[in-house]
Amino acid sequence: MILLSGTTPSPATSSTSTSTSTATSTATTTPKVDADLVTPGLSGFVVLFLSAVAVYFLGRSMARRIQRVNHRARAEAEERAAAAPAPQGPPAQDPPGPPQG
């Protein structure tokens, strides 16, 4: 609709919005659905199955990474222990005297 300056729209042209609102206000009946009988179907099963497979592989990957980190930490600790100088002299003994308790 093209409006020229100085003119106002007539009520007939602005009533299109009211005619569409009356058409959509008609009541539609929805069937009653029993919630106990509704199932997710094949698509729900596929989504759940793929999620379970993803969790399995992620858990396996995480376990491998944790084992790798533990192995590296143990190897580094052994290297540090081997590189540290061994204590020289006799082992330290407790001073003579009455036992403390």
VMD Tcl script that builds the backbone (N, CA, C; Angstrom):
set m [mol new atoms 303]
animate dup $m
set s [atomselect $m all]
$s set {name element resname resid chain x y z} {
  {N N MET 1 A 0.846 -1.156 0.000}
  {CA C MET 1 A 0.000 0.000 0.000}
  {C C MET 1 A 0.898 1.228 0.000}
  {N N ILE 2 A 0.662 2.137 -0.885}
  {CA C ILE 2 A 1.454 3.353 -1.012}
  {C C ILE 2 A 0.626 4.512 -0.484}
  {N N LEU 3 A 1.210 5.245 0.433}
  {CA C LEU 3 A 0.524 6.411 0.981}
  {C C LEU 3 A 1.173 7.665 0.433}
  {N N LEU 4 A 0.348 8.554 0.024}
  {CA C LEU 4 A 0.845 9.841 -0.430}
  {C C LEU 4 A 0.829 10.795 0.750}
  {N N SER 5 A 1.689 11.778 0.738}
  {CA C SER 5 A 1.726 12.719 1.849}
  {C C SER 5 A 0.416 13.485 1.912}
  {N N GLY 6 A -0.087 13.654 3.113}
  {CA C GLY 6 A -1.311 14.398 3.316}
  {C C GLY 6 A -2.548 13.522 3.257}
  {N N THR 7 A -2.435 12.240 2.992}
  {CA C THR 7 A -3.617 11.380 2.974}
  {C C THR 7 A -3.549 10.432 4.156}
  {N N THR 8 A -4.666 9.994 4.613}
  {CA C THR 8 A -4.744 9.055 5.715}
  {C C THR 8 A -5.354 7.766 5.209}
  {N N PRO 9 A -4.943 6.653 5.755}
  {CA C PRO 9 A -5.519 5.394 5.287}
  {C C PRO 9 A -6.983 5.286 5.689}
  {N N SER 10 A -7.754 4.666 4.857}
  {CA C SER 10 A -9.175 4.494 5.162}
  {C C SER 10 A -9.334 3.334 6.135}
  {N N PRO 11 A -10.434 3.291 6.881}
  {CA C PRO 11 A -10.643 2.185 7.823}
  {C C PRO 11 A -10.712 0.829 7.139}
  {N N ALA 12 A -11.085 0.781 5.887}
  {CA C ALA 12 A -11.192 -0.497 5.180}
  {C C ALA 12 A -9.814 -1.133 4.980}
  {N N THR 13 A -8.772 -0.329 4.763}
  {CA C THR 13 A -7.451 -0.887 4.553}
  {C C THR 13 A -6.812 -1.325 5.860}
  {N N SER 14 A -7.156 -0.729 6.969}
  {CA C SER 14 A -6.564 -1.116 8.244}
  {C C SER 14 A -7.314 -2.254 8.906}
  {N N SER 15 A -8.416 -2.709 8.357}
  {CA C SER 15 A -9.193 -3.778 8.978}
  {C C SER 15 A -8.668 -5.161 8.621}
  {N N THR 16 A -7.634 -5.248 7.810}
  {CA C THR 16 A -7.099 -6.564 7.450}
  {C C THR 16 A -6.531 -7.283 8.660}
  {N N SER 17 A -5.969 -6.553 9.602}
  {CA C SER 17 A -5.424 -7.207 10.786}
  {C C SER 17 A -6.524 -7.758 11.672}
  {N N THR 18 A -7.680 -7.121 11.723}
  {CA C THR 18 A -8.765 -7.639 12.553}
  {C C THR 18 A -9.405 -8.859 11.918}
  {N N SER 19 A -9.424 -8.940 10.595}
  {CA C SER 19 A -10.030 -10.111 9.961}
  {C C SER 19 A -9.151 -11.345 10.147}
  {N N THR 20 A -7.836 -11.171 10.194}
  {CA C THR 20 A -6.968 -12.323 10.406}
  {C C THR 20 A -7.017 -12.790 11.853}
  {N N SER 21 A -7.229 -11.856 12.768}
  {CA C SER 21 A -7.287 -12.271 14.171}
  {C C SER 21 A -8.563 -13.043 14.456}
  {N N THR 22 A -9.662 -12.729 13.779}
  {CA C THR 22 A -10.886 -13.493 14.004}
  {C C THR 22 A -10.790 -14.871 13.369}
  {N N ALA 23 A -10.034 -14.986 12.303}
  {CA C ALA 23 A -9.893 -16.288 11.654}
  {C C ALA 23 A -9.045 -17.222 12.498}
  {N N THR 24 A -8.068 -16.682 13.190}
  {CA C THR 24 A -7.197 -17.539 13.993}
  {C C THR 24 A -7.766 -17.800 15.375}
  {N N SER 25 A -8.819 -17.094 15.766}
  {CA C SER 25 A -9.360 -17.282 17.098}
  {C C SER 25 A -10.329 -18.449 17.169}
  {N N THR 26 A -10.589 -19.127 16.067}
  {CA C THR 26 A -11.482 -20.276 16.104}
  {C C THR 26 A -10.805 -21.380 16.893}
  {N N ALA 27 A -11.560 -22.026 17.707}
  {CA C ALA 27 A -11.025 -23.052 18.598}
  {C C ALA 27 A -10.737 -24.332 17.826}
  {N N THR 28 A -9.563 -24.882 18.063}
  {CA C THR 28 A -9.218 -26.177 17.482}
  {C C THR 28 A -9.112 -27.162 18.618}
  {N N THR 29 A -9.651 -28.315 18.428}
  {CA C THR 29 A -9.600 -29.314 19.489}
  {C C THR 29 A -8.351 -30.158 19.322}
  {N N THR 30 A -7.671 -30.372 20.414}
  {CA C THR 30 A -6.488 -31.230 20.395}
  {C C THR 30 A -6.859 -32.550 21.034}
  {N N PRO 31 A -6.393 -33.644 20.479}
  {CA C PRO 31 A -6.749 -34.935 21.060}
  {C C PRO 31 A -6.054 -35.122 22.407}
  {N N LYS 32 A -6.750 -35.769 23.297}
  {CA C LYS 32 A -6.176 -36.058 24.606}
  {C C LYS 32 A -5.186 -37.204 24.459}
  {N N VAL 33 A -3.969 -37.014 24.975}
  {CA C VAL 33 A -2.908 -38.008 24.847}
  {C C VAL 33 A -2.578 -38.536 26.227}
  {N N ASP 34 A -2.520 -39.848 26.355}
  {CA C ASP 34 A -2.143 -40.474 27.614}
  {C C ASP 34 A -0.621 -40.424 27.738}
  {N N ALA 35 A -0.124 -39.769 28.774}
  {CA C ALA 35 A 1.320 -39.595 28.946}
  {C C ALA 35 A 2.043 -40.921 29.167}
  {N N ASP 36 A 1.336 -41.941 29.671}
  {CA C ASP 36 A 1.967 -43.239 29.902}
  {C C ASP 36 A 2.173 -44.021 28.609}
  {N N LEU 37 A 1.439 -43.689 27.561}
  {CA C LEU 37 A 1.533 -44.433 26.308}
  {C C LEU 37 A 2.476 -43.784 25.308}
  {N N VAL 38 A 2.920 -42.586 25.569}
  {CA C VAL 38 A 3.792 -41.879 24.632}
  {C C VAL 38 A 5.226 -42.316 24.870}
  {N N THR 39 A 5.918 -42.694 23.802}
  {CA C THR 39 A 7.316 -43.118 23.907}
  {C C THR 39 A 8.177 -42.245 23.009}
  {N N PRO 40 A 9.479 -42.156 23.299}
  {CA C PRO 40 A 10.348 -41.337 22.460}
  {C C PRO 40 A 10.575 -41.931 21.080}
  {N N GLY 41 A 10.365 -43.212 20.906}
  {CA C GLY 41 A 10.483 -43.823 19.589}
  {C C GLY 41 A 11.917 -44.108 19.189}
  {N N LEU 42 A 12.097 -44.332 17.909}
  {CA C LEU 42 A 13.405 -44.698 17.369}
  {C C LEU 42 A 14.410 -43.555 17.513}
  {N N SER 43 A 13.970 -42.340 17.271}
  {CA C SER 43 A 14.912 -41.208 17.363}
  {C C SER 43 A 15.436 -41.039 18.792}
  {N N GLY 44 A 14.585 -41.226 19.774}
  {CA C GLY 44 A 15.037 -41.140 21.166}
  {C C GLY 44 A 16.026 -42.235 21.507}
  {N N PHE 45 A 15.771 -43.447 21.013}
  {CA C PHE 45 A 16.694 -44.550 21.253}
  {C C PHE 45 A 18.048 -44.275 20.613}
  {N N VAL 46 A 18.044 -43.782 19.387}
  {CA C VAL 46 A 19.296 -43.511 18.679}
  {C C VAL 46 A 20.112 -42.445 19.414}
  {N N VAL 47 A 19.457 -41.390 19.862}
  {CA C VAL 47 A 20.164 -40.326 20.594}
  {C C VAL 47 A 20.748 -40.873 21.892}
  {N N LEU 48 A 19.973 -41.652 22.633}
  {CA C LEU 48 A 20.460 -42.220 23.888}
  {C C LEU 48 A 21.618 -43.192 23.642}
  {N N PHE 49 A 21.506 -44.015 22.615}
  {CA C PHE 49 A 22.566 -44.974 22.305}
  {C C PHE 49 A 23.856 -44.263 21.921}
  {N N LEU 50 A 23.758 -43.258 21.063}
  {CA C LEU 50 A 24.956 -42.521 20.650}
  {C C LEU 50 A 25.581 -41.778 21.834}
  {N N SER 51 A 24.761 -41.278 22.735}
  {CA C SER 51 A 25.297 -40.612 23.928}
  {C C SER 51 A 26.051 -41.615 24.805}
  {N N ALA 52 A 25.492 -42.811 24.953}
  {CA C ALA 52 A 26.157 -43.842 25.759}
  {C C ALA 52 A 27.483 -44.259 25.130}
  {N N VAL 53 A 27.520 -44.398 23.822}
  {CA C VAL 53 A 28.758 -44.765 23.130}
  {C C VAL 53 A 29.800 -43.664 23.308}
  {N N ALA 54 A 29.381 -42.409 23.198}
  {CA C ALA 54 A 30.314 -41.290 23.372}
  {C C ALA 54 A 30.867 -41.265 24.790}
  {N N VAL 55 A 30.028 -41.498 25.787}
  {CA C VAL 55 A 30.494 -41.515 27.184}
  {C C VAL 55 A 31.486 -42.660 27.393}
  {N N TYR 56 A 31.232 -43.822 26.797}
  {CA C TYR 56 A 32.146 -44.956 26.930}
  {C C TYR 56 A 33.529 -44.608 26.384}
  {N N PHE 57 A 33.570 -44.080 25.165}
  {CA C PHE 57 A 34.869 -43.771 24.555}
  {C C PHE 57 A 35.566 -42.611 25.263}
  {N N LEU 58 A 34.819 -41.632 25.734}
  {CA C LEU 58 A 35.442 -40.540 26.493}
  {C C LEU 58 A 36.020 -41.048 27.809}
  {N N GLY 59 A 35.328 -41.944 28.470}
  {CA C GLY 59 A 35.833 -42.515 29.720}
  {C C GLY 59 A 37.087 -43.343 29.490}
  {N N ARG 60 A 37.092 -44.119 28.407}
  {CA C ARG 60 A 38.277 -44.914 28.079}
  {C C ARG 60 A 39.472 -44.020 27.776}
  {N N SER 61 A 39.242 -42.965 27.042}
  {CA C SER 61 A 40.319 -42.034 26.714}
  {C C SER 61 A 40.848 -41.358 27.977}
  {N N MET 62 A 39.944 -40.969 28.870}
  {CA C MET 62 A 40.365 -40.322 30.109}
  {C C MET 62 A 41.204 -41.272 30.959}
  {N N ALA 63 A 40.801 -42.540 31.039}
  {CA C ALA 63 A 41.557 -43.516 31.832}
  {C C ALA 63 A 42.961 -43.696 31.269}
  {N N ARG 64 A 43.078 -43.747 29.945}
  {CA C ARG 64 A 44.408 -43.878 29.335}
  {C C ARG 64 A 45.274 -42.664 29.640}
  {N N ARG 65 A 44.696 -41.491 29.559}
  {CA C ARG 65 A 45.469 -40.272 29.829}
  {C C ARG 65 A 45.917 -40.204 31.287}
  {N N ILE 66 A 45.070 -40.631 32.196}
  {CA C ILE 66 A 45.444 -40.635 33.617}
  {C C ILE 66 A 46.569 -41.626 33.854}
  {N N GLN 67 A 46.499 -42.802 33.233}
  {CA C GLN 67 A 47.585 -43.781 33.379}
  {C C GLN 67 A 48.886 -43.233 32.824}
  {N N ARG 68 A 48.807 -42.534 31.704}
  {CA C ARG 68 A 50.012 -41.962 31.090}
  {C C ARG 68 A 50.629 -40.907 32.003}
  {N N VAL 69 A 49.809 -40.062 32.592}
  {CA C VAL 69 A 50.311 -39.025 33.495}
  {C C VAL 69 A 50.934 -39.659 34.734}
  {N N ASN 70 A 50.293 -40.683 35.295}
  {CA C ASN 70 A 50.849 -41.362 36.470}
  {C C ASN 70 A 52.179 -42.041 36.137}
  {N N HIS 71 A 52.256 -42.651 34.974}
  {CA C HIS 71 A 53.505 -43.315 34.572}
  {C C HIS 71 A 54.631 -42.295 34.415}
  {N N ARG 72 A 54.327 -41.166 33.772}
  {CA C ARG 72 A 55.357 -40.127 33.604}
  {C C ARG 72 A 55.800 -39.563 34.947}
  {N N ALA 73 A 54.868 -39.351 35.867}
  {CA C ALA 73 A 55.232 -38.816 37.182}
  {C C ALA 73 A 56.108 -39.811 37.943}
  {N N ARG 74 A 55.773 -41.102 37.849}
  {CA C ARG 74 A 56.575 -42.122 38.522}
  {C C ARG 74 A 57.977 -42.187 37.918}
  {N N ALA 75 A 58.088 -42.089 36.595}
  {CA C ALA 75 A 59.386 -42.136 35.928}
  {C C ALA 75 A 60.228 -40.906 36.299}
  {N N GLU 76 A 59.608 -39.750 36.364}
  {CA C GLU 76 A 60.346 -38.538 36.759}
  {C C GLU 76 A 60.823 -38.627 38.202}
  {N N ALA 77 A 60.007 -39.187 39.085}
  {CA C ALA 77 A 60.406 -39.332 40.489}
  {C C ALA 77 A 61.588 -40.289 40.609}
  {N N GLU 78 A 61.578 -41.353 39.819}
  {CA C GLU 78 A 62.696 -42.297 39.851}
  {C C GLU 78 A 63.967 -41.648 39.309}
  {N N GLU 79 A 63.831 -40.828 38.258}
  {CA C GLU 79 A 65.001 -40.141 37.715}
  {C C GLU 79 A 65.579 -39.156 38.727}
  {N N ARG 80 A 64.713 -38.441 39.427}
  {CA C ARG 80 A 65.197 -37.497 40.441}
  {C C ARG 80 A 65.893 -38.233 41.577}
  {N N ALA 81 A 65.340 -39.387 41.966}
  {CA C ALA 81 A 65.950 -40.159 43.049}
  {C C ALA 81 A 67.306 -40.712 42.619}
  {N N ALA 82 A 67.428 -41.112 41.366}
  {CA C ALA 82 A 68.699 -41.640 40.878}
  {C C ALA 82 A 69.725 -40.521 40.705}
  {N N ALA 83 A 69.293 -39.333 40.366}
  {CA C ALA 83 A 70.208 -38.219 40.141}
  {C C ALA 83 A 70.648 -37.559 41.445}
  {N N ALA 84 A 69.878 -37.719 42.510}
  {CA C ALA 84 A 70.223 -37.097 43.792}
  {C C ALA 84 A 71.429 -37.820 44.385}
  {N N PRO 85 A 72.365 -37.064 44.969}
  {CA C PRO 85 A 73.528 -37.723 45.575}
  {C C PRO 85 A 73.108 -38.554 46.787}
  {N N ALA 86 A 73.740 -39.701 46.906}
  {CA C ALA 86 A 73.452 -40.574 48.043}
  {C C ALA 86 A 74.049 -39.960 49.302}
  {N N PRO 87 A 73.380 -40.067 50.430}
  {CA C PRO 87 A 73.944 -39.523 51.679}
  {C C PRO 87 A 75.229 -40.268 52.049}
  {N N GLN 88 A 76.234 -39.512 52.491}
  {CA C GLN 88 A 77.517 -40.114 52.827}
  {C C GLN 88 A 77.657 -40.202 54.343}
  {N N GLY 89 A 78.415 -41.168 54.764}
  {CA C GLY 89 A 78.659 -41.340 56.185}
  {C C GLY 89 A 77.653 -42.305 56.797}
  {N N PRO 90 A 77.833 -42.563 58.097}
  {CA C PRO 90 A 76.918 -43.492 58.765}
  {C C PRO 90 A 75.530 -42.866 58.911}
  {N N PRO 91 A 74.526 -43.672 59.029}
  {CA C PRO 91 A 73.180 -43.124 59.198}
  {C C PRO 91 A 73.057 -42.418 60.544}
  {N N ALA 92 A 72.237 -41.446 60.602}
  {CA C ALA 92 A 72.043 -40.671 61.842}
  {C C ALA 92 A 71.376 -41.553 62.874}
  {N N GLN 93 A 71.867 -41.432 64.138}
  {CA C GLN 93 A 71.307 -42.212 65.226}
  {C C GLN 93 A 70.710 -41.269 66.260}
  {N N ASP 94 A 69.803 -41.805 67.029}
  {CA C ASP 94 A 69.197 -41.005 68.083}
  {C C ASP 94 A 70.225 -40.778 69.187}
  {N N PRO 95 A 70.211 -39.610 69.801}
  {CA C PRO 95 A 71.148 -39.366 70.909}
  {C C PRO 95 A 70.797 -40.261 72.093}
  {N N PRO 96 A 71.812 -40.676 72.859}
  {CA C PRO 96 A 71.535 -41.536 74.021}
  {C C PRO 96 A 70.775 -40.740 75.086}
  {N N GLY 97 A 69.951 -41.399 75.795}
  {CA C GLY 97 A 69.194 -40.757 76.863}
  {C C GLY 97 A 67.881 -41.489 77.086}
  {N N PRO 98 A 67.138 -40.964 78.021}
  {CA C PRO 98 A 65.863 -41.634 78.312}
  {C C PRO 98 A 64.881 -41.463 77.137}
  {N N PRO 99 A 64.052 -42.451 76.923}
  {CA C PRO 99 A 63.082 -42.329 75.825}
  {C C PRO 99 A 62.060 -41.242 76.128}
  {N N GLN 100 A 61.697 -40.551 75.103}
  {CA C GLN 100 A 60.729 -39.465 75.277}
  {C C GLN 100 A 59.354 -40.026 74.988}
  {N N GLY 101 A 58.387 -39.585 75.722}
  {CA C GLY 101 A 57.090 -40.166 75.492}
  {C C GLY 101 A 55.984 -39.390 75.951}
}
mol reanalyze $m
mol bondsrecalc $m
mol representation Tube
mol addrep $m
